[in-house]
Amino acid sequence: MSVYDQAHALARALKSCDEYTSFLAAKAKVDADKNAKKMLRDFQQRQIAVQKAQMLNEEVPEEQIKQLERMFEVLSYNPIIKEYLTAEFRLARMLADIQKIIGEAVELGLDEED
C-alpha cells in the first residue's frame, strides 16, 4: 500500500472516529443556537488575535489575557458551548498526537550542534 493510500485510509478513519463525530454533533448544536454561535465566534476571534500577537512576539496586555480567560469561564457555563469546546479539544489533541507520531517517524531538520 502506498503512502498516499495509507493517508487516505487515515482520513477515512478520522472521519468516522468518535472524536470527529462528537465534534460535528457539538458544532451542529452551536450552529443551531444563534446566541451561542455569536458568543463562541467572538471568543475565537479574540483568542486568535492573542495567539497571533504571541506568535509575532508582540506584547499582549495582561488585561487582554485575563479578559479572554473570563470569557472562557463564562462560555463554559453554557452547556452547548461547553460541549463544543470539549469536543474541539479532544479532536485537536488527537490530531496533535497523530502529527507527533508522524513527525517522530520522519526526521526533518538539522541535527543540533554539540
N, C-alpha and C positions, 0 to 999 in steps of 0.2 A: 504494500500500500504506500502510495507516495505521501510526502509531507502535506501536500495540498489536500489530498483525500482525507488525511487524518485531521487537518484543520477544519474541513467541512463537517466531519463526524463530530468534532468537538463543538462546533457551532450548533449542530442539531441537538447534541446532549445539553448544551447550555439553555437552549430554547425550551426544553422540557423539564429542566431541573426545578426543584421546589423553590430555590431562592429567586429564580426569574419569574416563575408563575405567581408566586406570592407578591413580588414587586408589581407585576402587571395588574393583579387584582386590587392592590392598595392604590395604585395610580388611577385606576378606573373610579374608585371611590372618591379620590381627591378631585378628579375631573368633573364628577357629578355634583360637587359642592362648590359653588362659585366663591363663597367666602373663604373656605379652606384653601382653595386653589390660589386666590389672590394673596392670602397671608403667606402661604408657602413660597409663592413666586417672589414676593418682596424679600423674604428671608434669604432665599437662594441668591438673589441679585446682590444683596448686601454681603453675603458670605463670599461670593465670587470676587467682589471688589476688594475685600480684605485679603483674600488669598492672592490675588493678582499683585497687590501692593507688596505683600510679603515676598513673593517670588522675585519682584524687582528690587528687593532690599530697600524698600521705602519705609519710612517710619509710619506705623499705624498707631494713631492715638489710643491710649489705654481705654478711654471712654467709648470709643467705637467698638472695641473688642468686648467690653462689658455690656454694651447695648446688644450686641449680637448674642452673647450668652443669655441675656434676659429674654430676648426674643425666642431663642431656642427653648428655654424653660416654659414660657407661655404657650408656645406652639405644642409642646409635649402634653399639655392638658387636654388638647383636642384629640379625641380617640382616632379620628380619621387620619389626621396628620401624624400622630404618633405611630400608627400602623405603617404609614408610608415611610417615615424616617427609619423605622426599624428594618423594614424590608429593603430599603435602599442601602442601608449599612451592611446588611447580610450579603446582598448581591455584590456590593463594592469589595467587601472583604474576600469573598470567594474569587472574584476576578483578580484581585491583587495576589492572592495565593497562587492562582494559575500562572499569572505573569512571573511570579518569583520562581516557580518550578521551571518554567521555560528559560528564564534568564540564567538560572543556575546550570542548566543543561548546556547552554552555549556561552562560551566565554567571549565577551566582547570587550573592547577597550584595551588600553595598555596596562601592562603589569606595573605595580608600584615599584618605585626605586628603593633600593636598600640603603 
